[in-house]
């Protein structure tokens, strides 16, 4: 029973810590989103006409590294017997 109470208290403390950190960072329930005004939108539209948009036709990406080949060589002993086989068992 004591462990359940301790777990409840720890989870409440973690939730409170997270809520305080998010409130400080501005992600709380009272956080307001700032929308741009129409005056700044009109001003940015005029400046957008001055600089023509850039259209990208091709995007070059670095080639992947070449695949490596791993070769395994197994060496078999010369006696004709393998290590796992014992004659007397």
Secondary structure, DSSP 8 states (H G I E B T S, - for coil): -HHHHHHHHHHHHHHHHHHHHHHHHT-STT-------HHHHHHHHHHHHHS--------------------------TTS--TT--TT-
